[in-house]
Amino acid sequence: MKYSSRTLAWCILVGSLIFVVVAFINAYTSLRIRHFTIGDVAPDFSIVTSHGRVFSLSGDTSSTKVLFFFTPSCAACVKELQELNEIWKSGNISLILGILTENETALSTAIPVEFPLSFADEKLLRDYGINRVPTIFVLEAKRKLLYVREGKYKGTLKRELEKFVDD
């Protein structure tokens, strides 16, 4: 079967337009899911922690909150969890954690930390746009975003978070 050059040109044009529209929709959707600017109010959520309490972000009165999204199978996450535990012991920051993939047995045996841990559901992951771990959010008392970082940090967490520590 032979096509005219005009038909081929139309096919290429239509295919290109479809590609551009799909690319735009994907980009727009990802921006809608994960578009935080310093000063934005973080989405509210309620979760049950490993300490057996229901934690509500809007109900928490801590002056500084660190939300740390991780998985125990991530080496960088485990290293940061150990650092966060030391910061937690200092009593200067409230830490709430969400886990992405591991089950409760793995969590309780693999992560010896003193601060509360929890499991993130799909809505929480979507609301916070979690695409990779570790991801860390620092919020002030009224859920205002002070800092966000996605991926491995190149220094120590203590240095990264020191400007947000309550004195």
Backbone as JSON Lines, residues from 0, in Angstrom:
{"i":0,"aa":"M","n":[0.84,-1.17,0.0],"ca":[0.0,0.0,0.0],"c":[0.89,1.24,0.0]}
{"i":1,"aa":"K","n":[0.55,2.18,-0.83],"ca":[1.36,3.38,-0.98],"c":[0.58,4.58,-0.45]}
{"i":2,"aa":"Y","n":[1.27,5.41,0.37],"ca":[0.64,6.6,0.91],"c":[1.23,7.82,0.22]}
{"i":3,"aa":"S","n":[0.39,8.83,0.09],"ca":[0.89,10.08,-0.52],"c":[1.73,10.82,0.51]}
{"i":4,"aa":"S","n":[2.56,11.7,0.03],"ca":[3.4,12.49,0.95],"c":[2.53,13.38,1.83]}
{"i":5,"aa":"R","n":[1.4,13.79,1.33],"ca":[0.48,14.63,2.11],"c":[-0.09,13.81,3.28]}
{"i":6,"aa":"T","n":[-0.48,12.59,3.04],"ca":[-1.01,11.72,4.1],"c":[0.07,11.45,5.15]}
{"i":7,"aa":"L","n":[1.27,11.17,4.71],"ca":[2.37,10.94,5.65],"c":[2.66,12.18,6.48]}
{"i":8,"aa":"A","n":[2.61,13.35,5.86],"ca":[2.84,14.6,6.59],"c":[1.78,14.8,7.66]}
{"i":9,"aa":"W","n":[0.51,14.51,7.34],"ca":[-0.56,14.63,8.32],"c":[-0.38,13.64,9.47]}
{"i":10,"aa":"C","n":[0.02,12.43,9.14],"ca":[0.26,11.43,10.19],"c":[1.38,11.87,11.13]}
{"i":11,"aa":"I","n":[2.42,12.4,10.57],"ca":[3.55,12.89,11.39],"c":[3.1,14.06,12.25]}
{"i":12,"aa":"L","n":[2.33,14.98,11.69],"ca":[1.84,16.15,12.42],"c":[0.94,15.72,13.58]}
{"i":13,"aa":"V","n":[-0.02,14.84,13.28],"ca":[-0.94,14.37,14.32],"c":[-0.18,13.61,15.41]}
{"i":14,"aa":"G","n":[0.73,12.73,15.01],"ca":[1.54,12.01,15.99],"c":[2.36,12.94,16.86]}
{"i":15,"aa":"S","n":[2.94,13.96,16.26],"ca":[3.73,14.94,17.03],"c":[2.85,15.7,18.0]}
{"i":16,"aa":"L","n":[1.66,16.09,17.57],"ca":[0.74,16.82,18.46],"c":[0.32,15.94,19.64]}
{"i":17,"aa":"I","n":[0.03,14.68,19.36],"ca":[-0.34,13.76,20.44],"c":[0.81,13.62,21.43]}
{"i":18,"aa":"F","n":[2.02,13.49,20.93],"ca":[3.19,13.38,21.79],"c":[3.34,14.62,22.68]}
{"i":19,"aa":"V","n":[3.19,15.81,22.1],"ca":[3.33,17.07,22.86],"c":[2.23,17.17,23.91]}
{"i":20,"aa":"V","n":[1.0,16.82,23.56],"ca":[-0.1,16.9,24.52],"c":[0.12,15.94,25.67]}
{"i":21,"aa":"V","n":[0.52,14.71,25.39],"ca":[0.78,13.73,26.45],"c":[1.93,14.19,27.34]}
{"i":22,"aa":"A","n":[2.99,14.71,26.74],"ca":[4.12,15.22,27.52],"c":[3.68,16.37,28.42]}
{"i":23,"aa":"F","n":[2.85,17.27,27.9],"ca":[2.37,18.41,28.68],"c":[1.51,17.92,29.85]}
{"i":24,"aa":"I","n":[0.62,16.98,29.58],"ca":[-0.24,16.45,30.64],"c":[0.6,15.79,31.73]}
{"i":25,"aa":"N","n":[1.58,14.99,31.35],"ca":[2.47,14.35,32.34],"c":[3.22,15.38,33.16]}
{"i":26,"aa":"A","n":[3.76,16.4,32.5],"ca":[4.5,17.44,33.22],"c":[3.57,18.21,34.15]}
{"i":27,"aa":"Y","n":[2.39,18.56,33.69],"ca":[1.44,19.31,34.5],"c":[1.0,18.5,35.71]}
{"i":28,"aa":"T","n":[0.72,17.2,35.5],"ca":[0.3,16.34,36.6],"c":[1.4,16.21,37.64]}
{"i":29,"aa":"S","n":[2.65,16.03,37.22],"ca":[3.73,15.9,38.2],"c":[3.95,17.21,38.94]}
{"i":30,"aa":"L","n":[3.74,18.33,38.28],"ca":[3.87,19.61,38.98],"c":[2.75,19.78,40.0]}
{"i":31,"aa":"R","n":[1.56,19.33,39.66],"ca":[0.45,19.45,40.59],"c":[0.68,18.57,41.8]}
{"i":32,"aa":"I","n":[1.24,17.4,41.59],"ca":[1.47,16.48,42.7],"c":[2.6,16.97,43.58]}
{"i":33,"aa":"R","n":[3.68,17.43,42.98],"ca":[4.86,17.8,43.75],"c":[5.28,19.22,43.4]}
{"i":34,"aa":"H","n":[4.62,20.16,44.0],"ca":[5.01,21.54,43.75],"c":[4.96,22.29,45.08]}
{"i":35,"aa":"F","n":[6.05,22.21,45.81],"ca":[6.13,22.91,47.09],"c":[7.11,24.05,46.98]}
{"i":36,"aa":"T","n":[6.74,25.16,47.57],"ca":[7.61,26.31,47.66],"c":[7.78,26.63,49.14]}
{"i":37,"aa":"I","n":[8.95,27.08,49.51],"ca":[9.17,27.47,50.9],"c":[8.09,28.48,51.29]}
{"i":38,"aa":"G","n":[7.46,28.23,52.42],"ca":[6.36,29.09,52.87],"c":[4.99,28.48,52.63]}
{"i":39,"aa":"D","n":[4.88,27.47,51.76],"ca":[3.6,26.79,51.53],"c":[3.16,26.07,52.8]}
{"i":40,"aa":"V","n":[1.87,25.88,52.93],"ca":[1.33,25.09,54.04],"c":[1.29,23.63,53.59]}
{"i":41,"aa":"A","n":[1.91,22.78,54.38],"ca":[1.97,21.35,54.06],"c":[0.6,20.71,54.21]}
{"i":42,"aa":"P","n":[0.29,19.73,53.4],"ca":[-0.99,19.03,53.52],"c":[-1.13,18.36,54.88]}
{"i":43,"aa":"D","n":[-2.33,18.43,55.43],"ca":[-2.6,17.81,56.72],"c":[-2.79,16.3,56.54]}
{"i":44,"aa":"F","n":[-2.51,15.55,57.58],"ca":[-2.74,14.12,57.6],"c":[-2.8,13.64,59.04]}
{"i":45,"aa":"S","n":[-3.38,12.46,59.22],"ca":[-3.41,11.78,60.52],"c":[-2.95,10.36,60.29]}
{"i":46,"aa":"I","n":[-2.06,9.88,61.18],"ca":[-1.55,8.52,61.08],"c":[-1.36,7.95,62.48]}
{"i":47,"aa":"V","n":[-1.34,6.64,62.57],"ca":[-1.04,5.96,63.83],"c":[0.45,5.69,63.84]}
{"i":48,"aa":"T","n":[1.12,6.06,64.93],"ca":[2.57,5.91,65.03],"c":[2.94,4.59,65.7]}
{"i":49,"aa":"S","n":[4.21,4.29,65.65],"ca":[4.73,3.08,66.3],"c":[4.61,3.17,67.82]}
{"i":50,"aa":"H","n":[4.36,4.36,68.34],"ca":[4.15,4.54,69.78],"c":[2.69,4.3,70.16]}
{"i":51,"aa":"G","n":[1.85,3.93,69.16],"ca":[0.45,3.62,69.44],"c":[-0.45,4.82,69.53]}
{"i":52,"aa":"R","n":[0.0,5.97,69.11],"ca":[-0.8,7.19,69.18],"c":[-1.18,7.66,67.78]}
{"i":53,"aa":"V","n":[-2.32,8.34,67.71],"ca":[-2.71,8.96,66.45],"c":[-2.04,10.33,66.39]}
{"i":54,"aa":"F","n":[-1.32,10.55,65.32],"ca":[-0.64,11.83,65.11],"c":[-1.38,12.58,64.01]}
{"i":55,"aa":"S","n":[-1.74,13.82,64.31],"ca":[-2.36,14.7,63.32],"c":[-1.43,15.88,63.12]}
{"i":56,"aa":"L","n":[-1.03,16.13,61.89],"ca":[-0.11,17.23,61.62],"c":[-0.71,18.56,62.07]}
{"i":57,"aa":"S","n":[-1.98,18.8,61.77],"ca":[-2.6,20.08,62.15],"c":[-2.79,20.19,63.65]}
{"i":58,"aa":"G","n":[-2.88,19.06,64.36],"ca":[-3.06,19.09,65.8],"c":[-1.77,19.14,66.6]}
{"i":59,"aa":"D","n":[-0.64,18.94,65.92],"ca":[0.65,18.94,66.61],"c":[1.1,20.37,66.89]}
{"i":60,"aa":"T","n":[1.53,20.64,68.11],"ca":[1.93,22.0,68.49],"c":[3.44,22.21,68.53]}
{"i":61,"aa":"S","n":[4.21,21.22,68.13],"ca":[5.67,21.36,68.13],"c":[6.08,22.53,67.25]}
{"i":62,"aa":"S","n":[7.09,23.26,67.69],"ca":[7.51,24.43,66.91],"c":[8.26,24.03,65.65]}
{"i":63,"aa":"T","n":[8.92,22.88,65.65],"ca":[9.64,22.4,64.46],"c":[9.31,20.93,64.26]}
{"i":64,"aa":"K","n":[8.91,20.6,63.04],"ca":[8.58,19.22,62.7],"c":[9.45,18.78,61.54]}
{"i":65,"aa":"V","n":[9.95,17.56,61.61],"ca":[10.69,16.97,60.51],"c":[9.92,15.75,60.05]}
{"i":66,"aa":"L","n":[9.5,15.76,58.8],"ca":[8.85,14.6,58.2],"c":[9.88,13.93,57.33]}
{"i":67,"aa":"F","n":[10.18,12.67,57.64],"ca":[11.24,11.95,56.94],"c":[10.65,10.72,56.28]}
{"i":68,"aa":"F","n":[10.61,10.71,54.98],"ca":[10.07,9.59,54.22],"c":[11.23,8.69,53.8]}
{"i":69,"aa":"F","n":[11.11,7.38,54.09],"ca":[12.24,6.48,53.89],"c":[11.78,5.06,53.66]}
{"i":70,"aa":"T","n":[12.71,4.2,53.33],"ca":[12.5,2.75,53.35],"c":[13.71,2.13,54.04]}
{"i":71,"aa":"P","n":[13.49,1.09,54.83],"ca":[14.62,0.44,55.51],"c":[15.61,-0.22,54.55]}
{"i":72,"aa":"S","n":[15.22,-0.49,53.34],"ca":[16.13,-1.12,52.38],"c":[17.06,-0.12,51.71]}
{"i":73,"aa":"C","n":[16.9,1.16,51.99],"ca":[17.73,2.23,51.42],"c":[18.88,2.53,52.39]}
{"i":74,"aa":"A","n":[20.12,2.3,51.96],"ca":[21.28,2.5,52.84],"c":[21.4,3.96,53.31]}
{"i":75,"aa":"A","n":[21.16,4.91,52.4],"ca":[21.23,6.32,52.79],"c":[20.15,6.65,53.81]}
{"i":76,"aa":"C","n":[18.97,6.04,53.67],"ca":[17.88,6.27,54.62],"c":[18.24,5.76,56.01]}
{"i":77,"aa":"V","n":[18.81,4.58,56.08],"ca":[19.19,4.0,57.37],"c":[20.24,4.86,58.06]}
{"i":78,"aa":"K","n":[21.21,5.34,57.28],"ca":[22.25,6.22,57.84],"c":[21.6,7.5,58.4]}
{"i":79,"aa":"E","n":[20.67,8.07,57.63],"ca":[20.01,9.29,58.1],"c":[19.11,9.02,59.29]}
{"i":80,"aa":"L","n":[18.48,7.84,59.35],"ca":[17.67,7.5,60.52],"c":[18.52,7.49,61.78]}
{"i":81,"aa":"Q","n":[19.74,6.95,61.7],"ca":[20.63,6.93,62.85],"c":[20.99,8.36,63.27]}
{"i":82,"aa":"E","n":[21.25,9.21,62.3],"ca":[21.56,10.61,62.62],"c":[20.35,11.31,63.22]}
{"i":83,"aa":"L","n":[19.17,11.04,62.65],"ca":[17.94,11.65,63.18],"c":[17.67,11.19,64.6]}
{"i":84,"aa":"N","n":[17.99,9.95,64.91],"ca":[17.79,9.45,66.27],"c":[18.65,10.24,67.27]}
{"i":85,"aa":"E","n":[19.88,10.56,66.88],"ca":[20.74,11.37,67.76],"c":[20.17,12.78,67.94]}
{"i":86,"aa":"I","n":[19.65,13.36,66.86],"ca":[19.03,14.69,66.95],"c":[17.78,14.61,67.83]}
{"i":87,"aa":"W","n":[17.0,13.54,67.68],"ca":[15.79,13.34,68.49],"c":[16.14,13.27,69.97]}
{"i":88,"aa":"K","n":[17.21,12.54,70.31],"ca":[17.62,12.4,71.7],"c":[17.97,13.74,72.33]}
{"i":89,"aa":"S","n":[18.4,14.7,71.51],"ca":[18.73,16.03,72.04],"c":[17.48,16.79,72.47]}
{"i":90,"aa":"G","n":[16.3,16.33,72.0],"ca":[15.04,16.94,72.41],"c":[14.71,18.25,71.7]}
{"i":91,"aa":"N","n":[15.4,18.57,70.64],"ca":[15.21,19.86,69.99],"c":[14.23,19.87,68.82]}
{"i":92,"aa":"I","n":[13.86,18.69,68.31],"ca":[12.99,18.63,67.14],"c":[12.02,17.46,67.28]}
{"i":93,"aa":"S","n":[10.78,17.67,66.86],"ca":[9.8,16.6,66.79],"c":[9.93,15.92,65.43]}
{"i":94,"aa":"L","n":[10.03,14.61,65.42],"ca":[10.21,13.87,64.17],"c":[9.05,12.91,63.94]}
{"i":95,"aa":"I","n":[8.51,12.95,62.75],"ca":[7.48,12.0,62.35],"c":[7.95,11.34,61.07]}
{"i":96,"aa":"L","n":[7.81,10.06,60.97],"ca":[8.37,9.37,59.81],"c":[7.31,8.54,59.09]}
{"i":97,"aa":"G","n":[7.41,8.52,57.79],"ca":[6.57,7.64,56.98],"c":[7.43,6.63,56.27]}
{"i":98,"aa":"I","n":[6.95,5.41,56.15],"ca":[7.72,4.38,55.44],"c":[6.99,4.02,54.16]}
{"i":99,"aa":"L","n":[7.74,3.78,53.12],"ca":[7.14,3.58,51.82],"c":[6.85,2.13,51.46]}
{"i":100,"aa":"T","n":[7.77,1.19,51.77],"ca":[7.62,-0.13,51.18],"c":[7.69,-1.31,52.13]}
{"i":101,"aa":"E","n":[8.4,-1.23,53.21],"ca":[8.63,-2.42,54.03],"c":[7.45,-2.73,54.94]}
{"i":102,"aa":"N","n":[7.35,-3.99,55.35],"ca":[6.26,-4.39,56.23],"c":[6.62,-4.13,57.69]}
{"i":103,"aa":"E","n":[5.63,-4.27,58.55],"ca":[5.8,-3.93,59.97],"c":[6.87,-4.77,60.66]}
{"i":104,"aa":"T","n":[6.99,-6.03,60.32],"ca":[8.01,-6.89,60.94],"c":[9.4,-6.37,60.61]}
{"i":105,"aa":"A","n":[9.63,-6.07,59.35],"ca":[10.94,-5.54,58.94],"c":[11.21,-4.21,59.62]}
{"i":106,"aa":"L","n":[10.18,-3.4,59.75],"ca":[10.34,-2.09,60.36],"c":[10.74,-2.22,61.82]}
{"i":107,"aa":"S","n":[10.03,-3.05,62.56],"ca":[10.3,-3.14,64.0],"c":[11.65,-3.78,64.31]}
{"i":108,"aa":"T","n":[12.14,-4.65,63.44],"ca":[13.41,-5.32,63.72],"c":[14.61,-4.59,63.13]}
{"i":109,"aa":"A","n":[14.4,-3.84,62.06],"ca":[15.54,-3.25,61.36],"c":[15.84,-1.81,61.75]}
{"i":110,"aa":"I","n":[14.91,-1.14,62.39],"ca":[15.08,0.29,62.65],"c":[14.99,0.58,64.15]}
{"i":111,"aa":"P","n":[16.09,0.5,64.87],"ca":[16.05,0.78,66.3],"c":[16.17,2.28,66.59]}
{"i":112,"aa":"V","n":[15.05,2.99,66.53],"ca":[15.04,4.43,66.82],"c":[14.03,4.71,67.92]}
{"i":113,"aa":"E","n":[14.18,5.85,68.56],"ca":[13.32,6.19,69.69],"c":[12.15,7.08,69.3]}
{"i":114,"aa":"F","n":[12.22,7.74,68.16],"ca":[11.13,8.62,67.75],"c":[10.05,7.8,67.05]}
{"i":115,"aa":"P","n":[8.82,8.37,66.92],"ca":[7.72,7.61,66.33],"c":[7.9,7.38,64.83]}
{"i":116,"aa":"L","n":[7.53,6.16,64.41],"ca":[7.53,5.78,63.0],"c":[6.1,5.48,62.58]}
{"i":117,"aa":"S","n":[5.86,5.52,61.29],"ca":[4.54,5.18,60.79],"c":[4.63,4.74,59.35]}
{"i":118,"aa":"F","n":[3.51,4.25,58.83],"ca":[3.42,3.84,57.44],"c":[2.64,4.89,56.66]}
{"i":119,"aa":"A","n":[3.16,5.26,55.51],"ca":[2.46,6.23,54.67],"c":[1.54,5.5,53.72]}
{"i":120,"aa":"D","n":[0.29,5.96,53.64],"ca":[-0.62,5.38,52.65],"c":[-0.41,6.1,51.31]}
{"i":121,"aa":"E","n":[-1.1,5.62,50.28],"ca":[-0.93,6.19,48.94],"c":[-1.3,7.67,48.89]}
{"i":122,"aa":"K","n":[-2.33,8.07,49.63],"ca":[-2.74,9.48,49.62],"c":[-1.65,10.37,50.2]}
{"i":123,"aa":"L","n":[-1.07,9.96,51.3],"ca":[0.0,10.75,51.91],"c":[1.19,10.86,50.96]}
{"i":124,"aa":"L","n":[1.56,9.75,50.34],"ca":[2.69,9.78,49.4],"c":[2.39,10.69,48.22]}
{"i":125,"aa":"R","n":[1.16,10.64,47.73],"ca":[0.77,11.48,46.61],"c":[0.71,12.95,47.02]}
{"i":126,"aa":"D","n":[0.12,13.24,48.2],"ca":[0.01,14.63,48.67],"c":[1.37,15.29,48.84]}
{"i":127,"aa":"Y","n":[2.35,14.49,49.27],"ca":[3.7,15.02,49.47],"c":[4.61,14.77,48.27]}
{"i":128,"aa":"G","n":[4.08,14.15,47.24],"ca":[4.85,13.95,46.01],"c":[6.09,13.11,46.2]}
{"i":129,"aa":"I","n":[6.01,12.07,47.01],"ca":[7.19,11.26,47.28],"c":[7.5,10.38,46.08]}
{"i":130,"aa":"N","n":[8.61,10.68,45.43],"ca":[9.05,9.92,44.27],"c":[10.32,9.14,44.53]}
{"i":131,"aa":"R","n":[11.07,9.56,45.53],"ca":[12.32,8.86,45.88],"c":[12.62,9.09,47.35]}
{"i":132,"aa":"V","n":[13.46,8.27,47.88],"ca":[13.83,8.37,49.29],"c":[15.35,8.45,49.39]}
{"i":133,"aa":"P","n":[15.84,9.04,50.46],"ca":[15.08,9.73,51.5],"c":[14.55,11.08,51.01]}
{"i":134,"aa":"T","n":[13.42,11.48,51.59],"ca":[12.88,12.81,51.37],"c":[12.57,13.39,52.74]}
{"i":135,"aa":"I","n":[12.96,14.63,52.94],"ca":[12.8,15.27,54.25],"c":[12.1,16.61,54.09]}
{"i":136,"aa":"F","n":[11.12,16.86,54.97],"ca":[10.42,18.14,55.03],"c":[10.63,18.71,56.43]}
{"i":137,"aa":"V","n":[10.92,19.99,56.53],"ca":[10.98,20.67,57.81],"c":[9.86,21.7,57.8]}
{"i":138,"aa":"L","n":[9.01,21.62,58.83],"ca":[7.84,22.49,58.93],"c":[7.87,23.25,60.24]}
{"i":139,"aa":"E","n":[7.3,24.43,60.24],"ca":[7.13,25.16,61.49],"c":[5.77,24.81,62.09]}
{"i":140,"aa":"A","n":[5.43,25.4,63.23],"ca":[4.26,24.99,64.01],"c":[2.96,24.97,63.22]}
{"i":141,"aa":"K","n":[2.75,25.91,62.33],"ca":[1.49,25.99,61.6],"c":[1.58,25.32,60.23]}
{"i":142,"aa":"R","n":[2.47,24.32,60.1],"ca":[2.64,23.5,58.91],"c":[3.3,24.25,57.75]}
{"i":143,"aa":"K","n":[3.85,25.43,58.02],"ca":[4.51,26.17,56.95],"c":[5.83,25.49,56.6]}
{"i":144,"aa":"L","n":[6.06,25.28,55.3],"ca":[7.27,24.6,54.84],"c":[8.48,25.52,54.96]}
{"i":145,"aa":"L","n":[9.47,25.04,55.72],"ca":[10.72,25.77,55.89],"c":[11.82,25.23,54.99]}
{"i":146,"aa":"Y","n":[11.73,23.92,54.69],"ca":[12.82,23.27,53.95],"c":[12.33,21.94,53.4]}
{"i":147,"aa":"V","n":[12.8,21.58,52.22],"ca":[12.52,20.26,51.65],"c":[13.75,19.79,50.9]}
{"i":148,"aa":"R","n":[14.03,18.48,51.03],"ca":[15.15,17.88,50.29],"c":[14.75,16.48,49.88]}
{"i":149,"aa":"E","n":[15.01,16.17,48.62],"ca":[14.72,14.85,48.09],"c":[16.03,14.2,47.69]}
{"i":150,"aa":"G","n":[16.26,12.97,48.16],"ca":[17.49,12.26,47.84],"c":[18.52,12.38,48.94]}
{"i":151,"aa":"K","n":[19.64,11.72,48.72],"ca":[20.73,11.64,49.7],"c":[21.36,13.02,49.94]}
{"i":152,"aa":"Y","n":[21.64,13.29,51.22],"ca":[22.32,14.54,51.6],"c":[23.82,14.29,51.62]}
{"i":153,"aa":"K","n":[24.6,15.26,51.16],"ca":[26.04,15.07,51.02],"c":[26.83,15.35,52.31]}
{"i":154,"aa":"G","n":[26.18,15.94,53.3],"ca":[26.86,16.23,54.56],"c":[26.2,15.47,55.7]}
{"i":155,"aa":"T","n":[26.21,16.05,56.89],"ca":[25.54,15.43,58.03],"c":[24.18,16.09,58.23]}
{"i":156,"aa":"L","n":[23.24,15.3,58.71],"ca":[21.91,15.84,58.96],"c":[21.94,16.91,60.05]}
{"i":157,"aa":"K","n":[22.81,16.73,61.02],"ca":[22.9,17.72,62.09],"c":[23.21,19.09,61.5]}
{"i":158,"aa":"R","n":[24.16,19.13,60.58],"ca":[24.51,20.41,59.93],"c":[23.36,20.91,59.07]}
{"i":159,"aa":"E","n":[22.71,20.0,58.35],"ca":[21.61,20.36,57.47],"c":[20.45,20.98,58.25]}
{"i":160,"aa":"L","n":[20.18,20.42,59.44],"ca":[19.01,20.83,60.2],"c":[19.3,21.85,61.3]}
{"i":161,"aa":"E","n":[20.56,22.2,61.52],"ca":[20.9,23.04,62.68],"c":[20.19,24.39,62.7]}
{"i":162,"aa":"K","n":[19.9,24.97,61.54],"ca":[19.23,26.27,61.54],"c":[17.75,26.16,61.91]}
{"i":163,"aa":"F","n":[17.22,24.92,61.98],"ca":[15.82,24.72,62.33],"c":[15.64,24.19,63.74]}
{"i":164,"aa":"V","n":[16.74,23.9,64.43],"ca":[16.69,23.31,65.77],"c":[16.2,24.34,66.78]}
{"i":165,"aa":"D","n":[15.28,23.89,67.65],"ca":[14.79,24.74,68.73],"c":[15.87,24.85,69.8]}
{"i":166,"aa":"D","n":[16.2,26.06,70.16],"ca":[17.2,26.24,71.22],"c":[16.58,26.39,72.58]}
